């Protein structure tokens, strides 16, 4: 198997047709007028899009035939809900749906058991993202998701991260031609490190003592994962102001935990 090739049983991937933008538009017009053969042509003409997404999962851990079928389901959903009047390319709209289907399949088949409530929240988030994309053609921000689902923004990353496919501690992460470094080599031994627990307690106390705006920015930056520009837009201030407040907040926290 070539390094960047995805092998699917019964399919010669090198012979899969790729549609032009004009062909795609004409086929959508035919499909929306009731021509089901046009839908089949749209599916077959975008199979390479599915294969391109599967490259990131192309290793011995997954059955590529199964993932391909799941990815095609995502492609069909995209074709069924795509609106050519939005002026988007089908690939732009379809990629999140295909990727979402593949990730859901992997999450449902993972050996790691995740809390039902967290898993349910993750699926609610993913469903909201899919619905939002089908309506607006773009991925919703964490602020929009949190507002509509009635949750805090940090819960979004927490829920979705809990469903990520686990990595073996014996997974090789670096090799420069010499000894291979495995994930286990990079995992710290936290036994009896009480100072780390003390530091976490001190950090929590410090966050309660700094200004509310400073606390909000630190949480948005380092827990939610927002950029300074995103925070600036949300708070109605400049990116430079966010940067100054962030630096001040970090300095204040350092003083409080010494």
PyMOL commands that set and color helices and strands:
alter all, ss='L'
color gray80, all
select helices_A, chain A and resi 13-15+21-32+36-44+47-57+64-81+84-86+90-108+116-136+142-149+153-162+183-186+194-209+212-224+228-235+239-257
alter helices_A, ss='H'
color red, helices_A
select strands_A, chain A and resi 172-174+181-182
alter strands_A, ss='S'
color yellow, strands_A
deselect
rebuild
show_as cartoon
